[in-house]
Structure formats: C-alpha cells, structure tokens
C-alpha cells in the first residue's frame, strides 16, 4: 500500500473526529511519510488507536470541573444573604406542612381504630339487647358490623396513603440531594 493510499484510507476512517483533531492526525501521518517513515500497522489499527485516544482524552476533559471565579462566589454569597429571609420561612412552612399532613394521616388511622373499637363494643352491648327487643338488637348488630368493616377500610386506606406519601417525600428529597450533588 502506497503512502497516498494509506492516507486516503486513514482520512475515511477518521471522519468522526472533530475538525482540529482530524487535521492534526492527518498532518502528522503525511509528515511522517514525507520524512520517509514506514508504518507496519494497517490504517484500521491506527484509526482505532487514534479514536480510542481521543475518546479517553475527551472524557478526561469533560470530567474536569472548571473552578468557580471569585466574582461568582461573591455573587452567590450576596444572593444567599438576601434570599435567606424568604427561603428560611418557606422551608419552615414546607416542613410544617409535611408534619401537618402526617398528623392528618395519623388522625385518620386513629379514627379507624376508634370506629372498630366502638363497633365491637356496640356489638356486645346489642347482644344484651337481644333478649329485650330482638329486632332492634339485630338491626344494631348489622350497623355495628358495617362500622367495623368501614373502620378496617379506613385503616387500610390510611396505611396505603401513608406509604405513598412517605415514598413521595423520600423520592423528592433524594432527587433534590442528587441534583445538589451533581452541581
């Protein structure tokens, strides 16, 4: 394979490189051949090596964080100071809302337990009424069994809501923490 054929094949294989990198690689090998050098590797092997080197160097350049300028740091500090009177009460309000939401869910859970307990106690009281007025006792027993079932549904629904709420809050906080970690 002649030097010109080698360079032509190398140009075809390195088309994916950025313009500057492409020109640098082609100029290097043209100069190398002009100086009388011989390459024992195929153009495919050379192109693969150049592309691999570029990929590694490109990743290293992207992973390096640029240091923040001192002027930027000063502006961040100033904005933080001025935003504190707004963000601090907002944070306290959000925290209070989360606690209030959990308090409501907990109170619904307790209400479900109270409904079940009152239904069970009422059922046993209506057993005593069974001998005095059987039809009224059976009527109350039915309603009290319904209240026990509603209390169980209340508890089951409250547990479901509490799990969903806890998962949502954990997911939201993990997203916020991940976003802050990436910045």
C-alpha positions in Angstrom: 0.0 0.0 0.0 1.4 3.4 -1.0 1.6 6.3 1.4 -1.1 8.2 -0.6 -3.5 5.1 -0.4 -2.7 4.8 3.3 -3.5 8.5 4.0 -6.7 8.2 1.9 -7.9 5.2 3.9 -7.0 6.9 7.2 -9.0 10.0 6.2 -12.0 7.8 5.6 -11.7 6.1 9.0 -11.1 9.3 11.0 -14.1 11.3 9.6 -15.8 11.1 13.0 -13.1 13.2 14.7 -13.5 16.9 15.3 -12.0 19.1 12.6 -8.9 20.1 14.6 -8.1 16.6 15.8 -8.7 15.2 12.3 -6.3 17.7 10.7 -3.7 17.1 13.4 -3.7 13.4 12.9 -3.7 13.5 9.1 -0.9 16.2 9.0 1.2 14.0 11.4 1.0 11.0 9.2 1.5 13.0 6.0 4.7 14.5 7.5 5.7 11.1 8.8 5.5 9.6 5.3 7.2 12.7 3.8 10.1 12.1 6.1 10.4 8.6 4.8 8.8 6.7 7.7 7.1 3.4 7.3 4.1 2.2 9.3 3.8 -1.5 9.9 0.2 -1.3 11.2 -2.8 -1.1 9.0 -4.8 2.1 8.6 -7.7 0.5 10.5 -5.4 -0.2 13.5 -4.0 3.3 13.5 -7.5 4.8 13.2 -8.8 2.6 16.0 -5.9 3.8 18.2 -6.4 7.5 17.4 -10.2 7.2 18.1 -9.6 5.4 21.4 -7.1 8.0 22.5 -9.5 10.8 21.6 -12.3 9.2 23.5 -10.2 8.9 26.6 -8.9 12.4 26.4 -12.4 13.8 25.7 -13.8 12.1 28.8 -11.0 13.5 30.9 -11.6 17.0 29.7 -15.3 16.7 30.4 -14.8 15.3 33.8 -12.6 18.1 34.9 -14.6 20.8 36.7 -13.9 24.3 36.0 -13.1 26.3 39.1 -15.6 28.9 40.1 -14.4 32.5 39.6 -14.1 34.6 42.8 -16.6 37.1 41.5 -19.2 34.3 41.0 -18.6 33.1 44.6 -19.2 36.6 45.9 -22.4 36.9 44.0 -23.6 33.6 45.3 -22.9 34.7 48.9 -24.7 38.0 48.4 -27.7 36.3 46.8 -27.8 33.8 49.6 -27.8 36.5 52.2 -30.6 38.4 50.5 -32.7 35.3 49.8 -32.4 33.9 53.4 -35.4 36.0 54.7 -37.6 34.4 52.1 -36.2 30.9 51.9 -36.0 30.2 55.6 -39.7 30.8 56.4 -40.5 29.0 53.2 -38.5 26.0 54.4 -40.2 26.1 57.8 -43.6 26.3 56.2 -42.9 23.3 53.9 -41.6 21.3 57.0 -44.7 22.3 59.0 -47.0 21.3 56.1 -45.3 17.9 55.9 -45.8 17.4 59.6 -49.4 18.5 59.4 -50.0 16.1 56.5 -48.6 13.2 58.6 -50.7 14.4 61.5 -53.9 14.2 59.4 -53.0 10.7 58.1 -52.2 9.6 61.7 -55.5 11.0 63.0 -57.4 9.1 60.2 -55.6 6.0 61.3 -56.7 6.6 64.9 -60.2 7.4 63.8 -60.3 4.0 62.0 -59.2 2.2 65.2 -61.8 4.1 67.3 -64.6 3.2 64.8 -63.6 -0.5 65.1 -63.5 -0.4 68.9 -66.8 1.3 69.1 -68.3 -1.1 66.7 -67.1 -4.1 68.7 -68.2 -2.7 72.0 -71.6 -1.8 70.5 -72.0 -5.3 69.1 -71.6 -6.8 72.5 -74.0 -4.3 74.0 -76.5 -5.2 71.4 -76.2 -8.8 72.4 -77.6 -7.8 75.8 -80.5 -6.0 73.9 -81.2 -9.3 72.0 -83.3 -10.6 74.9 -85.3 -7.4 75.4 -86.0 -6.4 71.8 -84.6 -8.9 69.2 -85.4 -7.0 66.1 -83.8 -3.8 67.3 -80.8 -5.8 68.5 -80.3 -7.5 65.1 -80.7 -4.1 63.4 -78.0 -2.5 65.6 -75.7 -5.6 65.2 -75.8 -5.2 61.4 -75.0 -1.5 61.6 -72.2 -2.1 64.1 -70.7 -4.8 61.9 -70.8 -2.4 59.0 -69.0 0.2 61.1 -66.3 -2.4 62.0 -65.8 -3.1 58.2 -65.7 0.7 57.5 -63.1 1.1 60.3 -61.0 -1.6 58.7 -61.2 0.1 55.3 -60.3 3.4 57.0 -57.2 1.8 58.4 -56.2 0.0 55.2 -56.7 3.2 53.2 -54.8 5.3 55.7 -51.8 2.9 55.6 -51.9 3.0 51.8 -51.9 6.8 51.8 -49.1 7.0 54.4 -46.9 4.6 52.3 -47.5 6.6 49.1 -46.9 9.9 51.0 -43.7 8.6 52.6 -42.4 7.3 49.3 -43.2 10.6 47.6 -41.4 12.6 50.2 -38.3 10.3 50.1 -38.2 10.3 46.3 -38.5 14.1 46.3 -35.8 14.6 48.8 -33.4 12.1 47.1 -33.9 13.9 43.8 -33.1 17.2 45.5 -30.0 15.8 47.1 -28.9 14.1 43.9 -29.3 17.3 41.9 -27.2 19.2 44.5 -24.6 16.5 44.5 -24.2 16.7 40.7 -23.8 20.5 40.8 
